[in-house]
Amino acid sequence: DHEEGRQRNYRLAYFDHMTGLANRASFVDLLAEAVARQAPFGLLLIDIDHLKVVNDTVGHVFGDLMIRTVAERIAGAHAELVACRLGGDEFAVLVPGCGTEKCMSDAAAMIIASVQGLIQADGQAIDPHVTIGGALFGADGCDAASLRQNADLALYHAKETRRGGFVRYTPDLRTSMLERARMVRDVDLALSEGRILAHYQPIVRLDTAEIIGLEALARMRMPDGRIAAAGEFYAAFADPRIAWQLTGQIMTQVARDVRHWLDIGIDFQHVGINVTSGDFLRGDLEQRIVETFGCAGVPLHHIALEVNEAVFMGGSDLVPKVVRALRARGMLVALDDFGTGFASLTHLLSFPVDVIKIDKSFVDQLGSDVASGTIVGCIIEVARKLDMTIVAEGIETVAQSGVLSALGCRLGQGFLFSRPCSTLDATHLLTTFAQKRDKSDRRDKRSA
C-alpha cells in the first residue's frame, strides 16, 4: 500500500493527468539534466493553433479531446523525442543528439506532419495544427533558462509570422520583440488618448477617374502632431487586444463619416475596412459590425470587409463562417493583397469573395516585366469568369493605369489618384469627383 501510494503521488507530481505526458515539473528536471550532460540536443516549444476558438465554438469537451489527441500524436512522432505538456495548449519536446539546425527543423516538420489529421466526435470534425519555436543547446543558449527563453521567443515569432510552421531562434528576434513591445505601448497610449485616425484612399474608375468608393486606413497622430502611416506601427497589430481595439475605433469613425456623407447627398458605393486575425478570434466581429453601423444608421451595403490572404488562410474555420454571415447581411468582402500570401486561384472557389485586390508588387512591374503582365491578365480573366470585381492597388503612373485598362481592369487606387487623406479632404474629393449615377441606378444597386 505504501509503495502504491508513493507511485500514485509520483505520477500526480510529475505526469499530466489529461494526456499522460510528463508535466511541467518533469520538464524542468529533464531540461536541467540535458544541460548538465553537455551533449547536443534541441528544445522545441509547441502551441496548438486556435484552441480557444475550438473551445468557444465547439465546446471544452471537444477542446480537451483535441489536446489529448495532439499530445498522443506528438509523443508518437518519433521514439527518441521526449514530449512534455506544460499546460493548456503548450507542449515541449526535447530532441536528443540534435546539434544542427537541419536536425531540429526535421524534427519539427515530423511533429507538424504527425499532428495533422481530422479529429471527429459527435458530428464535429477539426483538423488540428501546431506552431513550433526551437533553440539548440550551445548555439542558442548554454543554460536551461536562456535556452527556454530563446525557444519561447522563436515560438512567439512563429505564431505571428509563420503560424502552422517552425521558427528557430536567432539573436535578432530579441531586438524585434523589444521593438514590437515598444510599438504596442505606443499604440495602446494612442488608443486611450484618441490619436488613432481613419484616413481614406479613393478607389476610382480607371477610364473616367471618378471615385466609386474608398478604403479606410489606420493612421496615428504622434505626440508632436506628425501623422504616422500604419506601416510604422503595424507590428503592434500582432497583439490581438490592440488589433481588436484599433478596429473598433476605426469602425466607429468610418460609421460616423459615412453617415455624414450620406446625409449631405454624396453618392458612393462603399468604404472598405481592414480586419485582422485578432478581430475574428474574439468571435464577435459580426455583432460589432452590425451594432456599430446600425447605431449610426449606415446600411451595410455601403461597407466592404477587406481581409488579406494570411487571415483567410490562417487555418480557422471561423473566418469563412463570419464572412458568409456578413455577406448575407449585404456587405461586400474583398481579398486584399492578392498574390503575395498563401491563397491560390483554387481557393477562390471555396471562399466567399466579391472583390480581389491585386497587390502593388504586381502593378509596379507592369510595362517592364512580361511575367507580371501575364499574371495580372490571368487574375483579371479568372475574376471576370467568377463574377468578381478586380481592384488594382498601388497605381502610381499613367502608364500603369493604361496597361491595367488594356488588360480589362476597371478599378484602381494609388498615389496617381490620391494619397490617403483626412476625412475633410476625402469629403472634398467625393464632392468633386464622386461617380454620378442616376436615381434609378442607385435604387437598383441598393435593392440588389
C-alpha positions in Angstrom: 0.0 0.0 0.0 2.8 2.4 0.9 4.6 1.7 -2.5 1.3 2.1 -4.5 0.7 5.4 -2.7 4.2 6.6 -3.4 3.9 5.8 -7.1 0.5 7.5 -7.3 1.9 10.6 -5.7 4.9 10.5 -8.0 2.6 10.3 -11.1 0.4 13.2 -9.7 3.6 15.2 -9.2 5.4 14.5 -12.5 2.8 13.5 -15.1 -0.1 15.3 -16.7 -3.4 13.7 -15.8 -5.1 14.6 -19.0 -2.5 13.4 -21.5 -0.2 11.0 -19.6 2.8 13.0 -20.8 5.5 14.3 -18.4 4.3 17.6 -16.9 5.9 21.0 -16.3 7.8 19.8 -13.2 9.2 16.8 -15.1 10.2 19.1 -18.0 12.1 21.4 -15.7 14.1 18.3 -14.3 14.6 16.8 -17.8 15.9 20.1 -19.2 18.3 20.6 -16.3 19.6 17.0 -16.8 20.1 17.5 -20.5 22.0 20.7 -19.9 24.2 19.0 -17.3 25.2 16.2 -19.7 26.6 18.9 -22.1 25.6 16.7 -25.1 23.9 18.2 -28.2 20.1 18.5 -28.0 17.3 20.7 -29.3 14.4 22.2 -27.5 11.1 22.6 -29.3 8.2 24.6 -27.7 4.8 23.9 -29.3 1.4 25.6 -29.3 -1.9 24.2 -30.6 -3.3 26.7 -33.1 -6.7 28.2 -32.3 -7.6 26.1 -29.4 -9.6 28.9 -27.8 -11.7 29.2 -30.9 -12.4 25.4 -30.7 -13.4 25.8 -27.0 -15.6 28.8 -27.7 -17.4 27.4 -30.8 -17.5 23.6 -30.3 -17.1 23.3 -26.6 -14.4 22.4 -24.0 -15.2 18.7 -24.2 -14.0 18.7 -27.9 -11.2 21.0 -26.9 -9.9 18.5 -24.3 -10.2 15.7 -26.9 -8.1 17.9 -29.2 -5.4 18.3 -26.5 -5.3 14.6 -25.8 -5.1 13.7 -29.5 -2.4 16.2 -30.3 -0.4 15.0 -27.2 -0.6 11.4 -28.4 0.4 12.4 -31.9 3.4 14.5 -30.7 4.6 11.7 -28.5 4.2 9.2 -31.3 6.0 11.3 -33.9 9.4 9.5 -33.2 10.6 7.1 -30.5 13.6 9.3 -29.5 11.6 12.5 -28.9 10.8 13.4 -25.2 7.4 15.1 -25.1 6.0 17.1 -22.1 2.8 19.0 -21.6 3.5 22.4 -19.9 -0.2 23.2 -19.5 -3.2 24.4 -21.6 -2.2 24.2 -25.3 1.6 24.3 -24.6 4.0 21.4 -25.1 7.7 21.0 -25.0 9.8 18.4 -26.8 13.5 17.5 -26.2 15.4 16.3 -29.3 18.4 14.2 -28.0 21.6 14.2 -30.1 20.4 17.2 -32.2 23.2 19.6 -32.9 22.3 21.2 -36.2 19.5 23.5 -37.4 18.6 20.8 -40.1 18.2 18.2 -37.4 15.9 20.4 -35.3 13.9 21.5 -38.4 13.4 17.9 -39.5 12.1 17.0 -36.0 9.7 20.0 -36.1 8.5 19.0 -39.6 7.9 15.5 -38.4 5.8 16.7 -35.5 3.8 19.1 -37.6 3.0 16.3 -40.1 2.1 13.8 -37.3 -0.3 16.2 -35.6 -2.4 16.7 -38.8 -5.4 14.6 -39.5 -9.1 15.0 -38.7 -10.4 14.7 -35.1 -14.0 13.6 -35.2 -16.6 13.4 -32.4 -20.4 14.0 -32.1 -20.7 15.1 -35.7 -17.9 17.6 -35.4 -14.6 17.4 -37.3 -11.5 19.6 -36.9 -8.0 19.3 -38.5 -5.5 20.3 -35.8 -2.3 22.3 -36.5 0.6 23.3 -34.3 3.2 26.1 -34.4 6.7 25.4 -33.2 9.7 27.5 -32.0 13.1 26.0 -31.2 16.5 26.6 -29.9 19.8 24.5 -29.9 21.8 23.8 -26.8 25.1 25.6 -27.1 24.4 27.8 -30.1 21.2 29.3 -28.8 21.8 29.0 -25.0 24.1 27.2 -22.6 21.8 27.1 -19.6 18.2 25.9 -19.1 16.8 29.4 -18.5 18.3 31.1 -21.6 17.6 28.1 -23.8 13.9 28.0 -22.8 13.5 31.8 -23.1 15.0 31.8 -26.6 12.9 28.9 -27.7 9.9 30.8 -26.4 10.9 33.9 -28.4 11.1 31.8 -31.5 7.6 30.3 -30.8 6.2 33.8 -30.3 7.7 35.0 -33.6 6.4 31.8 -35.4 2.8 32.5 -34.2 3.0 36.0 -35.6 4.7 35.3 -38.9 4.5 31.5 -39.7 1.5 30.0 -37.9 1.4 26.3 -38.5 5.2 26.2 -39.1 8.5 26.3 -37.4 10.9 29.1 -36.5 14.4 28.7 -35.0 15.7 31.3 -32.5 18.1 33.9 -33.9 19.5 36.9 -31.9 17.6 39.5 -34.0 14.3 38.0 -32.7 15.0 39.6 -29.3 15.6 43.0 -30.9 12.4 42.8 -32.9 10.5 41.6 -29.9 11.6 44.6 -27.8 10.7 46.9 -30.7 7.3 45.3 -31.0 6.7 45.7 -27.3 7.5 49.4 -27.6 5.1 49.7 -30.5 2.3 48.0 -28.5 2.8 50.5 -25.7 2.8 53.5 -28.1 -0.4 52.3 -29.9 -2.1 51.5 -26.6 -1.4 55.0 -25.4 -2.6 56.5 -28.7 -5.9 54.5 -28.4 -6.5 55.8 -24.9 -5.8 59.4 -26.0 -7.9 59.2 -29.2 -5.0 59.6 -31.5 -5.9 56.8 -33.9 -7.5 58.2 -37.0 -9.2 56.9 -40.1 -7.7 58.2 -43.4 -9.2 57.4 -46.7 -7.8 56.5 -50.2 -10.2 56.7 -53.1 -11.0 53.8 -55.4 -11.6 55.1 -58.9 -12.8 54.1 -62.3 -9.7 53.9 -64.5 -11.5 55.2 -67.6 -13.1 58.3 -66.0 -11.1 58.8 -62.7 -14.5 59.0 -60.9 -14.4 57.9 -57.3 -16.7 54.9 -56.7 -15.5 54.1 -53.1 -12.8 54.5 -50.5 -10.5 52.3 -48.4 -10.3 53.3 -44.7 -6.7 53.1 -43.4 -5.4 53.5 -39.8 -3.2 56.4 -39.0 -1.7 57.5 -35.7 -1.2 61.1 -34.7 2.2 61.3 -32.9 2.7 63.5 -29.8 4.5 66.0 -32.0 1.5 66.2 -34.4 3.0 64.1 -37.2 0.7 61.6 -38.8 2.2 58.1 -38.8 1.2 55.6 -41.5 0.2 52.1 -40.5 3.5 50.7 -41.6 5.2 52.5 -38.8 3.1 50.7 -36.1 1.9 47.6 -38.0 3.8 45.2 -35.8 1.6 46.2 -32.8 -1.4 44.6 -34.7 0.0 41.2 -33.8 -1.3 41.8 -30.3 -4.9 40.6 -30.5 -6.1 43.1 -27.9 -4.5 46.1 -29.7 -5.9 44.9 -33.1 -9.4 44.5 -31.6 -9.4 47.9 -30.0 -7.9 49.7 -33.1 -10.5 48.1 -35.4 -13.3 49.2 -33.1 -12.1 52.9 -33.1 -11.7 52.8 -36.9 -15.1 51.3 -37.4 -16.7 54.0 -35.2 -15.1 56.8 -37.2 -16.0 55.2 -40.5 -19.6 54.8 -39.5 -19.7 58.5 -38.4 -18.1 59.7 -41.7 -20.2 57.5 -44.0 -23.4 58.7 -42.2 -22.3 62.3 -42.8 -21.6 61.7 -46.5 -25.0 60.1 -47.0 -26.7 63.0 -45.1 -25.1 65.6 -47.4 -26.1 63.6 -50.5 -22.7 62.4 -51.7 -23.1 59.3 -53.9 -20.6 56.5 -53.5 -20.7 52.7 -53.4 -18.8 51.6 -50.3 -16.0 52.1 -47.9 -13.5 49.3 -47.2 -12.4 48.5 -43.6 -9.5 46.2 -42.9 -9.7 43.5 -40.2 -7.1 41.2 -38.7 -6.9 37.7 -37.3 -7.4 39.2 -33.8 -10.8 40.5 -34.8 -12.0 37.1 -35.9 -10.6 35.2 -32.9 -12.7 37.3 -30.5 -15.7 35.7 -32.0 -17.8 38.9 -32.0 -16.8 40.6 -35.3 -20.3 40.2 -36.9 -22.0 41.6 -33.9 -19.6 44.6 -33.6 -20.1 45.5 -37.3 -23.8 45.2 -37.2 -24.1 47.3 -33.9 -21.5 49.9 -34.9 -23.0 50.7 -38.3 -26.6 50.1 -37.2 -26.3 52.7 -34.4 -25.0 55.2 -37.0 -27.8 54.3 -39.4 -25.4 53.1 -42.1 -26.7 50.4 -44.4 -24.1 47.5 -44.6 -24.1 47.5 -48.4 -22.0 50.7 -48.1 -19.3 48.8 -46.2 -16.7 46.3 -47.6 -14.8 44.0 -45.4 -11.1 43.8 -46.5 -9.3 40.7 -45.4 -5.8 39.7 -46.5 -4.7 36.3 -47.6 -2.9 35.5 -44.3 -6.1 35.9 -42.4 -8.2 34.0 -44.9 -5.7 31.1 -44.9 -4.9 31.2 -41.2 -6.5 27.8 -40.5 -9.5 29.0 -38.5 -12.9 27.8 -39.7 -14.4 30.9 -38.0 -13.2 33.2 -40.8 -15.3 31.9 -43.7 -18.3 31.5 -41.4 -18.2 35.1 -40.3 -17.6 36.3 -43.9 -20.6 34.4 -45.2 -22.8 35.8 -42.4 -21.7 39.4 -43.2 -22.2 38.9 -46.9 -25.7 37.6 -46.2 -26.3 41.0 -44.4 -25.4 42.9 -47.6 -21.6 43.6 -47.0 -19.1 43.1 -49.8 -15.9 41.1 -49.0 -12.6 42.0 -50.6 -9.5 39.7 -50.6 -6.6 42.2 -50.1 -3.0 42.0 -51.4 -3.9 39.1 -53.6 -0.9 37.1 -54.9 1.5 37.8 -52.0 0.3 35.4 -49.4 -0.9 31.8 -49.1 -4.0 31.7 -51.3 -4.2 30.2 -54.8 -6.8 30.7 -57.5 -8.4 27.4 -56.4 -9.3 28.9 -53.0 -11.5 31.5 -54.8 -13.9 28.6 -55.4 -14.3 27.9 -51.6 -14.0 31.3 -50.0 -16.9 33.8 -50.4 -15.2 36.8 -52.0 -16.7 39.7 -54.0 -13.6 41.7 -54.8 -10.0 40.8 -55.5 -7.4 43.5 -54.9 -4.2 42.9 -56.9 -1.1 43.6 -54.8 1.1 46.6 -55.6 4.1 44.4 -56.2 2.5 43.2 -59.5 1.4 46.6 -60.5 4.9 48.1 -60.0 6.3 45.8 -62.7 3.6 46.4 -65.4 5.0 47.6 -68.7 8.6 46.5 -67.8 8.0 42.8 -66.8 6.2 40.5 -69.2 5.5 37.9 -66.4 3.8 40.4 -64.2 1.5 41.5 -67.0 0.7 37.9 -67.8 -0.1 37.1 -64.2 -2.3 40.2 -63.8 -4.1 39.4 -67.0 -4.8 35.8 -65.8 -6.1 37.1 -62.5 -8.4 39.6 -64.2 -9.8 36.9 -66.6 -10.4 34.4 -63.8 -12.1 37.0 -61.7 -14.3 38.1 -64.6 -15.5 34.5 -65.2 -16.2 34.1 -61.5 -18.2 37.3 -61.5 -15.8 39.0 -59.1 -14.6 42.6 -59.2 -10.9 43.5 -59.6 -9.2 46.5 -58.0 -5.6 47.2 -58.7 -3.6 48.6 -55.8 -0.6 50.9 -55.8 -1.1 52.6 -59.2 1.5 55.4 -59.4 1.9 56.2 -63.1 -0.4 56.9 -66.1 1.4 54.0 -67.9 0.4 51.5 -65.3 -3.2 52.7 -65.4 -3.1 52.3 -69.2 -1.8 48.7 -69.1 -4.4 47.7 -66.5 -7.2 49.2 -68.6 -6.0 47.3 -71.6 -6.0 44.1 -69.6 -9.6 44.7 -68.6 -9.2 46.1 -65.1 -11.8 48.8 -64.5 -11.0 50.0 -60.9 -7.8 51.0 -59.1 -6.3 53.0 -56.3 -2.9 54.6 -55.7 -0.9 57.7 -55.5 -1.7 58.6 -59.1 -5.2 59.5 -58.0 -4.7 60.4 -54.3 -2.7 59.6 -51.2 -4.7 58.5 -48.1 -6.2 61.7 -46.7 -8.2 63.0 -43.8 -12.0 63.0 -43.5 -12.1 66.6 -44.5 -10.0 66.1 -47.7 -11.9 62.9 -48.5 -15.2 64.8 -48.3 -13.8 67.4 -50.7 -12.6 64.7 -53.2 -16.0 62.9 -53.0 -17.9 66.2 -53.6 -15.8 66.9 -56.6 -15.1 63.5 -58.2 -17.7 61.0 -56.9 -19.3 58.9 -59.6 -22.5 60.4 -60.8 -25.3 57.9 -61.2 -29.0 58.5 -61.9 -31.6 57.7 -59.3 -32.8 54.5 -61.0 -29.2 53.2 -61.0 -28.8 54.0 -57.3 -32.2 52.4 -56.4 -31.3 49.2 -58.3 -27.9 49.0 -56.6 -29.3 49.3 -53.2 -32.1 46.8 -53.7 -29.6 44.4 -55.1 
